[in-house]
């Protein structure tokens, strides 16, 4: 078998698979009917796991794709983890090596797409996933160009979701960030994530709704050191701490220990 030969000849290689869509077909809902192709891909997923276990094929990571909506992507992330564990691959590294929430020409470059990308990043950080790669960062490929405008080569609004997330990554340690229960209701709701290091902290808050959401911040011991916002009218603009989050928006709040 190819994987065994490669691992024996080049033990430093990391070998993985199955690098396909289709696991979403596991979720039968009235509003979404999986195609025959998706059902076949789901069957392939389960066959792949049975085969590599039965034949003791080396595998260092499991990779797959998703272009579903934000909540459906996260359902698939949980499903893959559960199925891997059931199949005897507990602890196997997972990589969502292609993802973009429900792409369409209409959403390309919009605040809605930026908010959906940011909310997915929050879900990835808080879910059972080891790594992910958005599809993609090229210019000029239609629906699948969420980060850069193919005409100007400048960044789309979704690019700034990664800039905001990177501010948290640089701090290095995730800390608890909770959202009031009523803010999680409705179409999409509010998502939040935070990180801290020393006397610094930052939070990324995402409004995943077409309606504004009331906003207040409770961070005992910290003072606001600056805010940046992405919405339909603004792109990474400096702003004061708002009393509400605009529709489809990303807010980055930087905090410092109060003197």
One Martini backbone bead per residue (centre of mass of N, CA, C, O) as a GRO file, in nm:
protein
  259
    1UNK     BB    1   0.100   0.034   0.018
    2UNK     BB    2   0.158   0.359  -0.007
    3UNK     BB    3   0.172   0.455   0.292
    4UNK     BB    4   0.372   0.233   0.386
    5UNK     BB    5   0.599   0.295   0.190
    6UNK     BB    6   0.646   0.593   0.261
    7UNK     BB    7   0.701   0.551   0.567
    8UNK     BB    8   0.944   0.360   0.529
    9UNK     BB    9   1.116   0.555   0.337
   10UNK     BB   10   0.970   0.830   0.489
   11UNK     BB   11   0.929   0.887   0.819
   12UNK     BB   12   0.890   1.214   0.810
   13UNK     BB   13   0.631   1.187   0.689
   14UNK     BB   14   0.306   1.324   0.654
   15UNK     BB   15   0.006   1.134   0.671
   16UNK     BB   16  -0.313   1.183   0.493
   17UNK     BB   17  -0.678   1.217   0.526
   18UNK     BB   18  -0.931   1.254   0.264
   19UNK     BB   19  -0.989   1.529   0.128
   20UNK     BB   20  -1.317   1.596   0.172
   21UNK     BB   21  -1.630   1.618   0.133
   22UNK     BB   22  -1.967   1.516   0.294
   23UNK     BB   23  -2.028   1.507   0.611
   24UNK     BB   24  -2.302   1.674   0.599
   25UNK     BB   25  -2.489   1.423   0.519
   26UNK     BB   26  -2.549   1.347   0.829
   27UNK     BB   27  -2.754   1.601   0.804
   28UNK     BB   28  -3.094   1.576   0.825
   29UNK     BB   29  -3.287   1.834   0.672
   30UNK     BB   30  -3.544   1.999   0.540
   31UNK     BB   31  -3.357   2.249   0.420
   32UNK     BB   32  -3.139   2.000   0.361
   33UNK     BB   33  -3.044   1.812   0.071
   34UNK     BB   34  -2.853   1.576  -0.004
   35UNK     BB   35  -2.664   1.463  -0.233
   36UNK     BB   36  -2.544   1.194  -0.386
   37UNK     BB   37  -2.252   1.285  -0.362
   38UNK     BB   38  -2.252   1.336  -0.054
   39UNK     BB   39  -2.330   1.047   0.027
   40UNK     BB   40  -2.078   0.919  -0.098
   41UNK     BB   41  -1.872   1.076   0.074
   42UNK     BB   42  -1.968   0.964   0.344
   43UNK     BB   43  -1.915   0.668   0.277
   44UNK     BB   44  -1.612   0.712   0.230
   45UNK     BB   45  -1.536   0.799   0.512
   46UNK     BB   46  -1.609   0.528   0.652
   47UNK     BB   47  -1.438   0.345   0.471
   48UNK     BB   48  -1.165   0.473   0.528
   49UNK     BB   49  -1.156   0.403   0.830
   50UNK     BB   50  -1.186   0.097   0.804
   51UNK     BB   51  -0.942   0.045   0.620
   52UNK     BB   52  -0.703   0.167   0.789
   53UNK     BB   53  -0.757  -0.015   1.029
   54UNK     BB   54  -0.749  -0.302   0.898
   55UNK     BB   55  -0.448  -0.221   0.752
   56UNK     BB   56  -0.262  -0.034   0.918
   57UNK     BB   57  -0.247   0.256   0.828
   58UNK     BB   58  -0.079   0.531   0.813
   59UNK     BB   59  -0.169   0.821   1.030
   60UNK     BB   60  -0.140   1.180   1.119
   61UNK     BB   61  -0.406   1.289   0.966
   62UNK     BB   62  -0.727   1.450   0.928
   63UNK     BB   63  -0.890   1.552   0.625
   64UNK     BB   64  -1.120   1.826   0.531
   65UNK     BB   65  -1.431   1.976   0.407
   66UNK     BB   66  -1.617   2.308   0.411
   67UNK     BB   67  -1.934   2.495   0.277
   68UNK     BB   68  -2.099   2.574   0.505
   69UNK     BB   69  -2.236   2.698   0.751
   70UNK     BB   70  -2.133   2.780   1.051
   71UNK     BB   71  -2.295   2.566   1.220
   72UNK     BB   72  -2.239   2.330   1.023
   73UNK     BB   73  -1.938   2.322   1.046
   74UNK     BB   74  -1.937   2.258   1.353
   75UNK     BB   75  -2.095   1.995   1.331
   76UNK     BB   76  -1.877   1.855   1.158
   77UNK     BB   77  -1.645   1.873   1.355
   78UNK     BB   78  -1.784   1.698   1.572
   79UNK     BB   79  -1.842   1.450   1.399
   80UNK     BB   80  -1.555   1.374   1.323
   81UNK     BB   81  -1.451   1.334   1.608
   82UNK     BB   82  -1.652   1.112   1.689
   83UNK     BB   83  -1.582   0.908   1.458
   84UNK     BB   84  -1.286   0.874   1.518
   85UNK     BB   85  -1.318   0.768   1.805
   86UNK     BB   86  -1.500   0.522   1.730
   87UNK     BB   87  -1.270   0.406   1.515
   88UNK     BB   88  -0.982   0.442   1.688
   89UNK     BB   89  -0.886   0.781   1.660
   90UNK     BB   90  -0.796   0.896   1.915
   91UNK     BB   91  -0.615   1.204   1.878
   92UNK     BB   92  -0.633   1.265   1.595
   93UNK     BB   93  -0.548   1.481   1.378
   94UNK     BB   94  -0.715   1.779   1.259
   95UNK     BB   95  -0.809   1.911   0.918
   96UNK     BB   96  -0.957   2.198   0.773
   97UNK     BB   97  -0.834   2.244   0.444
   98UNK     BB   98  -1.135   2.352   0.370
   99UNK     BB   99  -1.297   2.681   0.408
  100UNK     BB  100  -1.636   2.836   0.373
  101UNK     BB  101  -1.910   3.019   0.439
  102UNK     BB  102  -2.146   3.006   0.225
  103UNK     BB  103  -2.079   3.078  -0.071
  104UNK     BB  104  -2.114   3.395  -0.264
  105UNK     BB  105  -2.143   3.661  -0.467
  106UNK     BB  106  -2.311   3.845  -0.271
  107UNK     BB  107  -2.095   3.817  -0.018
  108UNK     BB  108  -1.857   3.925  -0.150
  109UNK     BB  109  -1.693   4.159   0.061
  110UNK     BB  110  -1.872   4.156   0.302
  111UNK     BB  111  -1.977   4.179   0.626
  112UNK     BB  112  -2.105   3.903   0.638
  113UNK     BB  113  -1.858   3.739   0.562
  114UNK     BB  114  -1.677   3.843   0.788
  115UNK     BB  115  -1.854   3.741   1.025
  116UNK     BB  116  -1.851   3.441   0.944
  117UNK     BB  117  -1.548   3.402   0.960
  118UNK     BB  118  -1.512   3.493   1.255
  119UNK     BB  119  -1.710   3.285   1.381
  120UNK     BB  120  -1.550   3.038   1.285
  121UNK     BB  121  -1.291   3.096   1.442
  122UNK     BB  122  -1.421   3.073   1.715
  123UNK     BB  123  -1.516   2.779   1.681
  124UNK     BB  124  -1.240   2.650   1.637
  125UNK     BB  125  -1.110   2.731   1.908
  126UNK     BB  126  -1.369   2.588   2.074
  127UNK     BB  127  -1.312   2.325   1.919
  128UNK     BB  128  -1.242   1.993   1.772
  129UNK     BB  129  -0.962   2.144   1.640
  130UNK     BB  130  -0.633   2.192   1.503
  131UNK     BB  131  -0.684   2.287   1.192
  132UNK     BB  132  -0.701   2.555   0.931
  133UNK     BB  133  -0.801   2.641   0.576
  134UNK     BB  134  -0.877   2.875   0.383
  135UNK     BB  135  -1.097   2.920   0.089
  136UNK     BB  136  -0.899   3.167  -0.029
  137UNK     BB  137  -0.596   3.383  -0.112
  138UNK     BB  138  -0.682   3.445  -0.386
  139UNK     BB  139  -0.724   3.590  -0.701
  140UNK     BB  140  -0.992   3.545  -0.932
  141UNK     BB  141  -1.218   3.303  -0.799
  142UNK     BB  142  -1.465   3.430  -0.694
  143UNK     BB  143  -1.615   3.291  -0.429
  144UNK     BB  144  -1.295   3.198  -0.353
  145UNK     BB  145  -1.226   3.529  -0.247
  146UNK     BB  146  -1.239   3.652   0.069
  147UNK     BB  147  -0.961   3.842   0.104
  148UNK     BB  148  -0.938   3.943  -0.211
  149UNK     BB  149  -0.947   4.174  -0.454
  150UNK     BB  150  -0.924   4.110  -0.799
  151UNK     BB  151  -0.894   4.421  -0.893
  152UNK     BB  152  -0.705   4.559  -0.645
  153UNK     BB  153  -0.566   4.359  -0.419
  154UNK     BB  154  -0.725   4.419  -0.187
  155UNK     BB  155  -0.888   4.391   0.101
  156UNK     BB  156  -1.127   4.238   0.236
  157UNK     BB  157  -1.318   4.220   0.515
  158UNK     BB  158  -1.229   3.925   0.601
  159UNK     BB  159  -0.931   3.984   0.656
  160UNK     BB  160  -0.989   4.127   0.942
  161UNK     BB  161  -1.050   3.873   1.100
  162UNK     BB  162  -0.748   3.782   1.108
  163UNK     BB  163  -0.633   4.031   1.243
  164UNK     BB  164  -0.795   4.005   1.502
  165UNK     BB  165  -0.710   3.714   1.576
  166UNK     BB  166  -0.402   3.782   1.592
  167UNK     BB  167  -0.417   3.953   1.850
  168UNK     BB  168  -0.473   3.702   2.021
  169UNK     BB  169  -0.241   3.517   1.942
  170UNK     BB  170  -0.011   3.705   2.054
  171UNK     BB  171  -0.093   3.655   2.356
  172UNK     BB  172  -0.151   3.309   2.374
  173UNK     BB  173  -0.406   3.311   2.594
  174UNK     BB  174  -0.691   3.181   2.662
  175UNK     BB  175  -0.995   3.326   2.777
  176UNK     BB  176  -1.278   3.385   2.920
  177UNK     BB  177  -1.580   3.420   2.708
  178UNK     BB  178  -1.899   3.559   2.750
  179UNK     BB  179  -2.249   3.541   2.661
  180UNK     BB  180  -2.541   3.643   2.677
  181UNK     BB  181  -2.817   3.463   2.623
  182UNK     BB  182  -2.981   3.681   2.452
  183UNK     BB  183  -2.734   3.717   2.239
  184UNK     BB  184  -2.777   3.410   2.114
  185UNK     BB  185  -3.013   3.484   1.972
  186UNK     BB  186  -3.130   3.426   1.678
  187UNK     BB  187  -2.961   3.514   1.383
  188UNK     BB  188  -2.661   3.382   1.517
  189UNK     BB  189  -2.560   3.596   1.700
  190UNK     BB  190  -2.313   3.611   1.956
  191UNK     BB  191  -1.955   3.616   1.950
  192UNK     BB  192  -1.669   3.514   2.166
  193UNK     BB  193  -1.317   3.608   2.228
  194UNK     BB  194  -1.013   3.560   2.435
  195UNK     BB  195  -0.697   3.716   2.541
  196UNK     BB  196  -0.381   3.686   2.738
  197UNK     BB  197  -0.098   3.899   2.872
  198UNK     BB  198  -0.048   3.993   3.151
  199UNK     BB  199  -0.184   4.325   3.117
  200UNK     BB  200  -0.317   4.197   2.861
  201UNK     BB  201  -0.614   4.227   2.647
  202UNK     BB  202  -0.844   4.055   2.415
  203UNK     BB  203  -1.145   4.100   2.207
  204UNK     BB  204  -1.373   3.912   2.000
  205UNK     BB  205  -1.670   4.040   1.845
  206UNK     BB  206  -1.970   3.888   1.697
  207UNK     BB  207  -2.223   3.976   1.462
  208UNK     BB  208  -2.456   3.723   1.322
  209UNK     BB  209  -2.654   3.964   1.222
  210UNK     BB  210  -2.905   4.180   1.067
  211UNK     BB  211  -2.903   4.288   1.360
  212UNK     BB  212  -2.869   4.465   1.618
  213UNK     BB  213  -2.665   4.464   1.930
  214UNK     BB  214  -2.641   4.483   2.238
  215UNK     BB  215  -2.365   4.647   2.431
  216UNK     BB  216  -2.144   4.518   2.688
  217UNK     BB  217  -1.865   4.537   2.925
  218UNK     BB  218  -1.712   4.278   3.142
  219UNK     BB  219  -1.380   4.373   3.289
  220UNK     BB  220  -1.233   4.320   3.555
  221UNK     BB  221  -0.935   4.522   3.584
  222UNK     BB  222  -1.006   4.670   3.310
  223UNK     BB  223  -0.911   4.882   3.039
  224UNK     BB  224  -0.971   5.055   2.764
  225UNK     BB  225  -0.732   5.078   2.471
  226UNK     BB  226  -0.918   4.995   2.221
  227UNK     BB  227  -1.090   5.003   1.891
  228UNK     BB  228  -1.219   4.784   1.631
  229UNK     BB  229  -1.409   4.792   1.312
  230UNK     BB  230  -1.645   4.579   1.126
  231UNK     BB  231  -1.862   4.684   0.861
  232UNK     BB  232  -2.040   4.811   0.607
  233UNK     BB  233  -1.900   5.113   0.663
  234UNK     BB  234  -1.647   4.966   0.800
  235UNK     BB  235  -1.267   4.919   0.801
  236UNK     BB  236  -1.081   4.906   1.065
  237UNK     BB  237  -1.188   5.114   1.260
  238UNK     BB  238  -1.182   5.341   1.484
  239UNK     BB  239  -1.336   5.317   1.818
  240UNK     BB  240  -1.554   5.320   2.045
  241UNK     BB  241  -1.736   5.193   2.282
  242UNK     BB  242  -2.017   5.040   2.217
  243UNK     BB  243  -2.378   4.993   2.264
  244UNK     BB  244  -2.368   4.853   1.973
  245UNK     BB  245  -2.394   4.608   1.731
  246UNK     BB  246  -2.378   4.583   1.425
  247UNK     BB  247  -2.451   4.443   1.159
  248UNK     BB  248  -2.230   4.248   1.064
  249UNK     BB  249  -1.982   4.231   1.300
  250UNK     BB  250  -1.651   4.344   1.416
  251UNK     BB  251  -1.491   4.347   1.744
  252UNK     BB  252  -1.203   4.502   1.879
  253UNK     BB  253  -1.074   4.469   2.215
  254UNK     BB  254  -0.856   4.653   2.412
  255UNK     BB  255  -0.677   4.569   2.716
  256UNK     BB  256  -0.593   4.697   3.047
  257UNK     BB  257  -0.464   4.724   3.334
  258UNK     BB  258  -0.562   4.874   3.598
  259UNK     BB  259  -0.414   5.113   3.814
   0.00000   0.00000   0.00000
